[in-house]
Amino acid sequence: MAGLVSSGSTLAQPPAKVPTTAVFSPWQPAPEKLPAWDMALLGKPPVTRPATEAAVEGVQAIWIDTLPLQGKSTKAFAYLGLPAPTSKTDKKVPGVVLVHGGGGTAFPDWVKMWTARGYAAIAVDLEGQIPTPGEPGKRVRTDTLGHAWGGGPARPGNAFGDSFDRPFEEQWTYHAVADTVLAVSLLGSLPEVDAARIGLVGISWGSVICTIAGGVDDRPAFVASQYIGGFLNLDSGWCEFMKPRPATWVWDPANFYANVAASRKTQWLWINGANDAYGTPPMMNASSRATAPHSWMTISPTLGHGHIWAADKVGEIYAFADAVTRAAPPLARITGTQWRPDSVHVTWTGGPPIVKAQWVYATLPQPDMTFSPPGTRTDWPKVKYTVADAAVTPRAAVDPDTFTATLPRPEGMVTGWVNLLDDRGLAVSSELLTPMP
């Protein structure tokens, strides 16, 4: 791992320079001002130094210079790893920035999962702390380590709870996004890494952070959002907290990626479980639409919520990254979903052969909930879905590498979607059938 630590001058923090435009919320006015970052500054590789704390075999523990907080310099702890050398030692490798969720930290095993697959990987702690190897769940605040620098702001316990009484530049989300962009800059500066093939993968709160970062930074080749992303107004688990607190709305990630130009080549994957408590099917649907034509969506009937990166649980993420960075076989991309009274007509392009379909659907009555228009907090986590396999017969369309299929709708279906599974067992999801109020 020698040679991965850089040196240079400490980051300063000039005024932010990236304007953005808020997306529409049906239940509160758009904010007057949105956060912005100096991307020219964050686009430079940060100063790093070896970290003597929390050493783990097989990865390098480092400190990264990050933005100052209230006039005090800060650093973020990170694990950095490179894949084992191959016979093609002169070939640069792709890279990935791994963005942890709430209560998480820099996970060395996550880094190793990606380095074993041939990627350079970095996992940065975004909560002003360091992990304790051998003691899962235990964290130590950076501010208590006796260093001359601080660790940046801690994440508030509730959704964007520090957005009420301080400027953007002192809020946790602002610093977490900046740290993620700096991690891209650091990976891209390594001689072993192809800077044009670096992606972002975020879990839970990390999906909030990485989708904001992917919206303001045009460098990532891909963004994989696991669980949440944006359009929090579409029945997220935070709706009731956010509705009476308009200041929180500025941090909806969709404010930053929903207006990205279609000419940008960043590829987006939205992956979630059907009954997730924070990211709902309408949110996934809206995010996939907002990032089209470079988007894919997978809503699994079995994926739970947590720091889950096993290939048998979220294999779509690895296949997606390999397709973008290595021209490996891609996931099929559903380009059209036409819901009809008795059927659905699906159009898709690319990917290995589709071998079966999977219905994930709900019927009435539903216990403990009622369907209502998006934005009025339908309790999607409580929906009782029926999961049923279905035969699918792809038909070649007029356009090259394009296929269609028409499947009869299950009896009594009021909402849901259909998954198309390829010969690797990997799924992509159609658009949601929105329930009628």
Secondary structure, DSSP 8 states (H G I E B T S, - for coil): -TT----------------------TTS---S------HHHHTS---EEE--SS--TTSEEEEEEEEEETTEEEEEEEEEE-----S-TTS-EEEEEEE--TT----HHHHHHHHTTT-EEEEE--SSEEE-TTSTT-EEEGGGS--SSB------SSTTTTSSSS-GGGSHHHHHHHHHHHHHHHHHHSTTEEEEEEEEEEETHHHHHHHHHHHH-S--SEEEEES--S-TTTT-TTHHHHTT-GGGGGG-THHHHTT--TT---EEEEEEETT-SSS-HHHHHHHHHHTTTSEEEEEESS--SSS---HHHHHHHHHHHHHHHH------EEEEEEE-SSEEEEEEE-SS-EEEEEEEEE-S--TT-----TTS---GGG---EEEEE----EE-SSTTEEEEEEE--TT--EEEEEEEETTS-EEE---B----
